[in-house]
Amino acid sequence: MSQSSLNRNPKICLIFATRGRAEILEHVVAFVDRQTVRPDLIIVSCVSDEDVGDLAAGPGLIVLKGKPGLTAQRNHALNHVPEDVDVVIFLDDDFLMHGAWISEVLKAFDSDPSIACVTGTVIADGIHGPGYSFEEGRAIVARAGYLPARMIVAPTGGPYGCNMAFRASSIAGLRFDERLVLYGWQEDRDFGGQIWNRGSLVVRINTALGVHLGVKRGRVSGCKLGYSQVINPLYLVKKRTMPLRPALDHVMRNVVSNMVRSVAPEPWIDRRGRLIGNLIGLWDFMRGRLTPERPETF
C-alpha cells in the first residue's frame, strides 16, 4: 500500500515507554537534544511518578501514567499522539541515537512512499552482555564519527523495538498486542507484521546509528521471559504476523542457548529461570495453549 510523501517539515513524535529506570531515562531524554532534527513532541509513558524521577512535563514533553507492560504503555502513548503528526518514533529508554538518526530516517521515508517503517543499525548492543553505562554508550556514539557515504535500504522481517520509526499514516488504527504482556517479547515483530499485512514495507537502514545500553534494571524475571520466548513467537504464527520458520528458529535458539548456558550462566542472565519458563511454555504449547498473557500469573 503506497503512502503519501512526508510534509516538507514533518511533525515528529518520539515515544519512550519506561518503568523503574528514572536515572537513565533522564540522560536519554536529554541526549535527544543532540539530534540535527529534533522531535516536536516527546511522550513518556510510565506507571508511576518514580519512573520519571525529576523529569518534568513541559512544552514538547508529555508524561503519561497508566497500567504496566511495554505493549500497554506504548498503546497508551499512541492514544495521545496528535492527529497532525507525520512520523512516530519508538525508542527504548536505554537507546542513544547518533545525532543524525532522525534526519536519516526521514531521508529513508522520502526515498520511497511505500516504506512504512524504518529501523536503524545498532552499533553496540548491551543486551548481549552485562550492558553499558550511559557514559560508555555516549562514548561509543561519539566514536562512530561520520556516517556511511551511501544509505543502504534493506527489507527486514521486522523492526528492532529499541529503535523504530513509523510513517503515522501507515499505522492509523494499529496497536500493539496487549496479550504480549510485561516485557512484550516480539511485540516489535508483531507490529511490523501488521504493517506487512497491509502491503507496506518495513526496512532497515545503515545510516541511522545508535547504541542500545541494555540496562538490566526493570526487566522481568527469567521464568516469565523464558515462557514468552517460546509462546510468543508461536502465538504470532497463529496471528499471521510472523512466518513459521523464523518463529521456530527463535524458539529453538533460545531453548538450546538457555539449556547449554544454564550449566555456567552469565551473572547478568537468569538462564535457569529462563529454561524453566521455556519448559512451561513448551508444555502449554503441546497442550494447545497459546496464552502469551500467562506470565502475569507467575
C-alpha angles and dihedrals in degrees: 000000000000119000129209120258119266120261116263089253102027119203111237130201120193118200129200120185108197145167131174098357105093096144097053092039092060091053093046094049090049089050089062088073088073091069117115086217111038126204117253091220136021118199119195112196112196142149105236142005090261089065093067101035111187093351104122130199115243142131107341095007127088124184116202126188123202145127118327127258131087096250094045092048093049091049090050088055093046089055088061099046108120116246093239094060114119102189129031118198126194118198130175113244088248100049121111118201126213107243093257097047097109095040091052092049090052090051090054092051090049091050094065127014090207092066108103101167133033124189122187136223119271108215094187127016119194091189088084093056141017090306134245130271118236090255092052092048092048090052091051091051090049092051091053088080117170122019122243110283093237129040113232114203112197129177112243134194090238142340123267104249095220090069123016136138130199135198099242094224090056095058098043106143094005122124136178114263107257091199083077092078136191109357089014096223110209093003089131092054090049093050091048090048090057088056092049088052088056089057098252129126129257111197143175122219129201097217102061097081131183149149124244105208093200094215109196098206115099097025125132126256121280093247094053093047092045090056091050091049088065107030102038098060091046090048089053090053088058089049090050093234094112128039118241098244097053089045093053090045090054093049097046095043092053096043093048092045093050092046095050097041096043087080091066106007126194111257092239097050128067094218095166092050090049091050091052089050090048091054093048089050093050090049091051091048092051088053091052095253115139098176110152090172093063096095088073087071097049 
